[in-house]
Amino acid sequence: MAISSINPATGETLKTFTALTDSEIETKLELSKQAFEKGRKTSLSKRAEWMQAAAALLEQNKAQYAQIMTLEMGKPIQGAIAEVEKCAVVCRYYAENAAKFLADVPTFTDASSSFIRYQPLGAILAVMPWNFPFWQVFRFAAPALMAGNVGLLKHASNVPQCALAIEDIFTQAGFPPGVFQTLLVGADKVSDLINDDRIAAATLTGSEAAGASLAAAAGKQIKKVVLELGGSDPFIVLSSADLETAVTTAVKARMLNNGQSCIAAKRFIVVAEIADGFGQKLVEKFAALKVGDPTQLDTDLGPLATPNILKDLDYQVSQAVKDGAKVLIGGQKLDRPGNYYEATILTDIPPGSPAEKEEFFGPVALLFKVANIDEAIKLANDTPFGLGASAWTNNGEESDRLIDELEAGAVFINSMVKSDVRMPFGGIKKSGYGRELGSQGIHEFMNIKTVWVS
Ligand code: NAP
């Protein structure tokens, strides 16, 4: 894929970039090696000072960074501003907590002294997606750099201006040259990078296919990998739930980021006695969404990030309809420039059809009617994915069962699924492995060294 910024709301090419040559990549790899060797001796307090400066830059320039994101990938501007603010939060969180997370852990054994020491691994390659082009990078970079690792970012080819802006933030914040670098390269270079001895480990957020490909290359080199992949999160509503709050949250949980979020609620699983009422309210709220220019503050639903995503989503919906699904609202591309798709609800999805299991990466809700909680849990788990799950009930026993039995990296009761810097984030099954955020996130790319002094 060419490395270029194309405005998804208009189709206009904003800027194109030439991919790095092999010798330019070599220079950056060498710089990153030197930066790691020098940088691991810098104190945690110095790193924290730089990380706080990065947070301050994000806060000061949030309007400018948000505009870059919206113009490159079409996210409504309100969401883009919130994303920059959250990046500042993750920088401050690790600046303030790294010393606690990385302190030696004394362990009582028969040694005269024994403890665990956390040490950095080296250069970490981060292969990142376009959908949260700042947040995905910062949630990797803040813990990694505080731990003393160095970062090499291979960002999605449609968000090069975001990638360069992020590199610039870390440089301006004071991190020495080479500690965080952007590599403007296509996906075809990822295997070569993984094979390079100067790269110690890798993280990828993106599709299952990309994750499998990177993990295979890293497996051959015995290199540690964290994978944050797709999801088809259930949103279960049981009869004791507060219906109005559940429906209002359902709209937000499905439409966030124009429907292009890994943890978006995608399958709405509702018990029969309230399913028609839920469906009716959802239709009304989808119809009321303001679709349009994502740079306007009151826009709810903007364009999809690329023409290919639009094409894929349109194909999935038309196949589902061919298989017998019923359209409650939407179901078409919008007849206007840009990659716009209608807010859509599909129901009566035939059991066993692809729509039941696939991820719909856009503003399309799948509505399922079930008899009871047993059927709800069974259907929720009947997917290759296991990222998040949201469930709505005011019954304590039901709540306990949902927490225990839903196969997901996160279960949220009476709330939409969201990431919080203080809690681990990640999936199971085909949604990936490893965790970001919290104390678990900073330990992923560390040598957890056992020290025993006899
Ligand atoms: P994608 O095509 O997999 O792209 C993600 C990144 O991987 C890009 O930098 C891309 O580079 C690179 N890439 C693509 N193919 C590759 C390969 N064979 N080897 C190595 N790298 C490769 O993902 P997407 O379609 O843009 O993003 C949407 C997917 O990401 C959805 O499934 C979504 O659920 C998932 N996602 C998951 C999370 C999470 O935290 N679990 C968060 C956000 C998104 P190019 O752009 O150069 O192709």
Residues whose N, C-alpha, C, O or C-beta is under 5 A from the ligand:
A	BS01	NAP	M1 V127 M128 P129 W130 K154 H155 A156 S157 N158 V185 G186 A187 V190 T205 G206 S207 A209 A210 S213 L214 E228 L229 G230 G231 S261 C262 S431
